[in-house]
Amino acid sequence: MSKPKLPIYLDYQSTTPVDPRVVEAMLPFLADKFGNAHSRTHAFGWESEAAADLAREQVATAIGADPKEIVFTSGATESNNLAIKGVLRFHKKKKNHLITCLTEHKCVVESIRDLMREGFDVTFLGVDREGRIDLDALEAAVTEKTALVSIMAVNNEIGVTQPLEKIGALCRERGVLFHTDAAQAVGKVAFDVETAKVDLASLSGHKLYGPKGIGALYVRLKPRVRLEPLFSGGGQEQGLRAGTLPTALCVGFGAAAAIAMAEREEEAGRLLRLRARLLDGLRARLDGVTVNGSLEARVPGNLNVSFAGINSETLMMELRDLALSTGSACSSASHEPSYVLKALGLEDALADASIRIGLGRFTTEAEIDYAIGAFAEKVAKLRAQGAAPAPQPAAMR
């Protein structure tokens, strides 16, 4: 097998390259088709409006929603802020309690901290060693003051999925709104807003081979979910998200969603085979390789592993030809152990030894084989230079 082109991109949970088919769909709206989608008095505006409407329909179809339930935003961070702050602030006179999880994305955690400073009550649920919440603990946390439960569909660091259908059924039974950050789920695993019984869902274009700067918030219409907008403007997006639509970005998001759904099942199978090849190769060449979180309840393209006796930052500096991360790109400046891994119960030494490996649409077998060899060489080198390799953790899987 020929040597792959270097460097090799293995950070698909951070962002994805824009698919060439998506670029092709966007290009006309970056040049000749420049009309404002809100200008309804001439052909330039009508053309852009039609393109945005098609994109809205494509995104809605990808999650089993009605196009009228899709609110375009700048990305999942804005969508999460709008959903969480919007619901709590709208219902604050009657319900001031929110339930979430310790392993949520940073933007969810910080949005909730803002609400705590405003006087709202919050319950943070823990997770088990697999990274999943306890449904009994969730049910026990719900009170008559609970306005919203916010639990992400797929964790951005460890790739673990949550039991959305059971969470949604519980929330529906108790009359509580359910929001999920689905940015890492759409196009990777089956996700349907009706099946999961979610009331709000946050989406992101650049997580599924679309452009950066565009996302969406699904807002259920029947029964209608009421929320307060984050800022004021011209009343676009049903008054929930003011501002001129970036038509080219909307078009790219829509095209990316359509492609992802058409190819999801086949791609999932391919990524599972690549992930198995990678994990088997690492374990064959190295001792002390631990998978963090459930390997079964996980998106196909994610592998979060710890290499006993190694500091992950030092290892990544050695692996110059591999694009990797230790966790969320939003937290990459922090040198503290991952709060997600600590919530799983990992000791600091093992959390500090973790690497997030993200596989995606353009990952090849040759790249996987090169990565296995590079990891084996550099981990062995660092262990030889430092302390003797640590014993294999008891939680080895």
N, C-alpha and C positions, 0 to 999 in steps of 0.2 A: 504493500500500500504506500502511495507517495506521501511525502511530507506535506502537511497542510500549510496554507498561507498563515504567516504570523503577523501580528498577535492574534490569538484566538479569543473570541468573545464568549464568555460563560457567565454573564450577569443579566440574564433575560428577565429576572424579577425586578431589576432596577428600571430598565427600559428595554424596548425592542427596536430594532432597525425598522424603518418604514419600508413596507413591502413595495417593490417596484410597480405593482399593479395599482397600489394606492396612490403613489406619486403620479402615475399616468392619469388617474381620475381627477387629481387636484390641479394639475398644471393649467388647464384652461381658465380656472377661477383665480389663478395668480397672474394672469395676463389679460386676455381680451374680455373675459366675462367678469368684470370688476364691479358690477352693480350692487347697490345696497339692497339686501333682501327685504328691507322694510319700506323701500320706495315703491309704492303701488300705483304710480301714475304713468309709468313708462316701461318699455320692454326690457331695459337693463335690470330694473328691479324685479320684474316678473320672472326673468330667467334665473336670477339668484334665489328668489323665493322658492321656485320650483325645485331647485337643486337642494336647498336646505330641507324642504319638505320630504324629498326622497331619502335624504340622509336620516332624518328623524324616523321615518318608517323602517329603514334598515336597522337602526339601533333598537327600535321597539321590537321588531321581529326577532332579533337575537335573544331577547329576554322574555318573550311571550307577553309583551305589553301592547297597549294602544298607543299610537303615535302622539296622541294628545297628552299622554302621561310622561312624555320625555321633555325635560327642561335642559337645554344645553348650558354648560358651564365651562370654566377654563380647565377643569380637571377634577379628579377625585377629591383633592384637598378642599377645593371650594364646595363641592357637592356634600362632603361630610360636614363641613361647617354649616352649610345651609340647612341640611336635614336636622342636625342635632340642636343647634342654637335656634333654628326656626321653629321647631316643634315645641321646645321647652319654653321659649319666650311667648309663644302664642297661647299656651295653656297654663301659664304661670299662676293665674288666679285660682285655678282649681286643682292643678296637678304640678308638683314641683320636684318630682323624683325621677331619676334616670338610673338604669342598670346597664353596665357595660362589662368589659373583660380586661384583665391586666395585660393581655398580649395584643391589644389593638394597635393599629398604626399610630405613629406619633401625632399625626394631625387630628385624630379622634381624641387621643389622650389630652392634647393641648386645648382642643375645643371644649372639652369637658372641664378642664381646669379653669377656663374662662368662666364657665357657668357656675362653678363652685365659688368663685370670687364674687359672683352676683347673688349668692345665697341659695343656690339650688342644692338639693341633696343628691348624692351619688353613691351607688353601691358598685364596687369593683369585684367581680367574680374571679376566683382563681381558676387554674387549669390543672389537669393531671399530668403525669410524666409524658403522656402522648401529645399534650398540647390542646386537649379538648375540655370544654366546660362540663360541669355537672348539672344535668337538667333539674335534679331535685333542689340543688342550691339556687338555681334560677327561679324555680317556682316559689320557693320559700322567701325569696327577696322581693317579690311583687307585692305591692300594697295598693290601697285605693288611691294613693297619691302618685303612683307610677304613671308617667306620661309616655315613656319611651324605653324600649330595650334596643341597644345598639351592639350587635355582635357581627364581626366580619366573616365573610364567607370562606375566604382562604387567607391564611396568614402570610404576609409578605416576606418573612424571614425563613420560616420552617416549612412553608407550603402546606400546612395541615388544614384540612377542611373541617368545618363545624356542622353539626346536624341541623341544618337550617329548617327542614320540614318540621321537625319536632319542636324547635324553638318557635317557629311561626304558628304552629297549632296551639301551643301553650299561650302565646301572646293573644291570639284571636279569641281563645276561650276566656281569658281574663280581661278582655277589652283594653289591651295595651297596644300601642303602635310599635311596629317592629321595623328597625332600620338595619341594613347590612351594607358594609363596604365590600362591593363585589368586583373591585378593580382587578384583582388577581384571579378571578373566577371566570369571567365571561370569555368565551372562546377557548377555554382550557378544560373545563368540566361542565357537566350539564347544570344549567341554571335557568330556572323559570320562575317568574315572580308569583304566578298563581299556585304552582306546586309548593313553593317555599312559603307562601302566605306572607310575603313581605309587603310592607306599606311604602317603604322608601328604599332605594338602592343606589349607591354611588358607583359610577363607571368612569373609566379613563381611556382615552384614545391611544396613548403611547405604550400601554401595557399589552396591546393586541395588534401591533404592527401598523398603527396609525400615527398621525403627527402628534407632537407635544402641544400643549396649550388648549386642548379641547377635551371635554368630558361631558357627563350628563348626570342628572339626578332623576331617577324614576319616582314619580309622585302619584300614588294611587288616586283614581278619580271616584271609584265606586266601592265602598263609601269614600267620600272625598276627604283627603288628608289636608288639614289646615296648618299652615306654617307662616311665620313672619319672614319676609325677605331680609337679606343682609344689608342691602343698600338700595337707594332710590335712583330713579332715572325715568326713561321714557315708557315704562310699562311693558317692555318686551318679555317674551317667554311667560305669558299669562300673569305678568306682574311679579313674578318670583325672581327673575334675574334680568335686571335692566342692562342695556348695552347693545350695540350693533353686532349682529351675528357675524363671526368670521367665516364666510361662506366656504372658502377653500378648506379650512380646517374641518368644518362640518361634513363636507363632501368626503374628505379623507377618512374621518371617523366612521361614516356610514359604510364606505367601501370596505374598510378594514373589518368591521363587524360582519358584513355579509360574507367576506372571504373566510373569516375565522369559523363561522357557523357551518359553511359548506364543507370545510376540511377538518373540522374538530375531531371527529372520531378516528379518522385515519391517522391524523397527526398525533393524537394521544397514544395510539398503539406504537407508533414509531419512537416517540419520546420515552415510553416505558422501556422499550428494548435498549435504547441508548443509555438510560439511567441504570438499568441492570448491568449492562456491560461495564459502565464506569465503576459502580459499587463493587462488583465482583473483581474487577481489575485492581482496585485499591486494596481490597482485603487480601487478595492473593500476593500482593507485593509488600504489604505493610501490616504490622500488628497495631493494636490500639486505635482502630478506626470505629467510631461510634456514630450512629445515625441519631440525630436529635429530633424528637417528635415521632409521631406515627409514620411508618413507612407505607402502610396500607391506605389510611385516610389522608391522602396527599395528592396534590396535582402532579401530573406526570413529569413535568420539566424541572422539578425542584429536588435538590439533594443538599441538606444541611448536615455536615459532618464535623466531628472533632477529631483531631490527631493528638493523642495523648503525649504529653511532654513537650508540646510545641506551642509557641505563641503565634497566633494567626497573623498578626500584623507583620511580624518578622518573616513568616512563610510567604506572604503575598509579595513582600519586597524581593524575595528570591525568585518568585514565579513571574518574572517580567513579561513573559510571552503569553500569559493567561490573564484575561480580564475577569477578576473575581471580586467578591465583597464579603464582609463579615455579617452584613444584615442590611437594614434599610438605608438607602442612599440619603434619606433625610437625616439620618443620625450618624453619617460616616465621619463627621468631625469629632465625635465623642470617642474617648479611649476607655470609657467604662465598659464593663461586661454587659452584653446585651440584656436588656430588661425582659425580653421575651424568653431567652434561655434561662434566666434566673427564675422566672415564673414557673418553668418546667421543673425546677428543683436542681438544676445543674450547679455544681460547685464552681467557684470563680475560675479555677485553673482549667476546667473543662470548657467553660463558656469562653474563656480567653483563647482556647485552641480551636474554635469553630470557624468554618468556612462555609459560605453559601455559594453553591454552584448552580447556576441557572442555565438550563438547556432550552433551545428553542427551534424555530422553524428552519433556520439555516445551519444548525449544528450537524456535523457529519461524523461518521464512524472514525475517520482518520483523525479528526480533532479530539475525539474521546480517547483514542489510543495514545495520542501525543500527550494529553493531559495526564493520563495514568502514569506514563513514564516520567513526566516532569515532577509530579507529586512524589512518586517513589524516590527519585533521586534527591530532591531538596529536603524532604522530611528526614531521610536517612542522614543526610549531611548535617542538618541542624541538630539532630539527636546525638550524633557523634561529637559535635562541637560542644554541646551542653551536657546536661545531666543524662544519666542512662534513661532509656525509654521507660516511661511510667508503666506500671502494670495495667492490664486491660480493665476498664471500669466494670463494675458488677452489672451495670445496666446494658451491657453489650448486646447488640441485636444483629 
